[in-house]
Amino acid sequence: MRRLEGNLDRLGDAMRELGARLSVEGLSDAEAALLPVKLDAHTLSRLEISTWRTDAGNMDVLVDMPARDGRRLSYEDLTGGAQQIQSANLSIRVAGLADIIASKQWANRPKDRRALPELYKLAASLEPGPTGGPNA
């Protein structure tokens, strides 16, 4: 998303609704939930990358994403490959799978290397098969 105050406020609202709490190495989920983190535009605008736990699952919030060559890709760079996800009355644009894979390849952290096989499998299952549909 574009880093505009209104967008960041809406993101903070959604994260609060999902019970978001920082995911901090060395802290339990209960301990992390006690951290005094205010989910608003001011706080979110200062975080380059943050990892959160929510009642709906884990999520990362990034200002930009690295490409395979390490260049930083902005929101505008990522919109071409982005996917639109519908949930109830909400439409969310998320980074495309190819861009997520590229950023994990570049970061090359242990957790990224562990995630890559599943992401590769997902990408292969989404490639068009001989009839034009996803592979089984």
N, C-alpha and C positions, 0 to 999 in steps of 0.2 A: 504494500500500500504506500501511497505517497505520505511522507512525513509531515502532514498538516495537523495543526492542533485539533481540529474537529475529528479527523480520522483517529488520532491517538486517543482522544477522549472516548470515542465509540469502542475502540479496541479495549481500553481499560474497563469500560462498562461490561462488555461481553466477558472479559476475563474474570471480573468480580462475580458475575452471574454463574460462571463455571467453577467458582471456588478456587481460582488460580493461586498457587503459592510457588515461590521459587524452588527450583530443584538444585540443592546445594550439596556437593560431595562432602561426605562426612557428617551430614545432618540427616536425621530421620525425617520422614514426611511431617510428623507431628511437630518436630522442632522447627522445621522450615516454615510451617504455617504460622508460627508465633513471631516470625521476623516482621518488623514494622515497615512493610513495603506498601507505599501508597500507589495504587494503580490509576494513574492519571496521565495526561499529556506531558506534564513536566517531567515526571519520572521516566516514562517510556521513551521520551525524546533523548534522554541521556544514556540509554543502554544501546550499545552497538549490537550485542548478541546476548540473549538471555534464554534460559531453559526453564520451563514451568511444568508443574504437575497440575492437572485440573481434574474435576470429577468425571470428565469425559475422556481423559487420557492425557498423555504428555504432548507438549508443543514447544517449539523453538520460535522465538521472535528475533528476526534479524533485520538490520538496517539495509544491508545489501548481501549478496552472495558471491562467493568466489567462483570464477569459471575454471575450467581445467588448467588454464595457464596462469591462474592466480589473479587475473584482472578482477576488479570488483564490479559486479553487475548491479545496476540500480533497478528500481521497480519498473521503470520504463523499458530497460533492457530485457526484463523477464516477462513482460506482458505477452509477447508473441507465443511463448510456449506454455503460458499459464493455463490452468484448468479452472472451470467454473463448477463449484460444488453447491448443490441445493440442499438445504436442511430446513424443514418446516417452511417458515416465511422468510428465510435468510438465504442470500446468495453470497458465497464466499469465493474469492479468487485466490488460488494457491499456486505456488511455483510448480512448473511442470516436472515430471519425473526425471527427464533427462538432465535438467538443471540441478535437481537435488542430487542425483548421482554424481554429476561433475563436481559439485561442491564437496561431497564426501570424499571423492577421489583426491581432490586437492588438499583437504584438511588432513587426511591420512592418519587420524587419531585411532587408537584401538577401537573405540566405540563405532567409529565410521567404518573401519574395516570389517567389524562384526556385522554391520547393517547391510553392507554392499551385496552379499550373495542373495539376500531376500529381495533387495531392490532390483537386481539383475533379473531374477526369476519373474518378478512382477512385470518388468519392462518387456520381457520375452512373451509373457502371456497376453500383453496388450498389443503386440505387433499384429498387423493384419495377416490373416491366414490366406490360403489360396482362393477362398471364396470372398475375400474382402473383409471378413469379420475377425474378431479376436481369436487367437489360437485357444484350443481347449486345454 
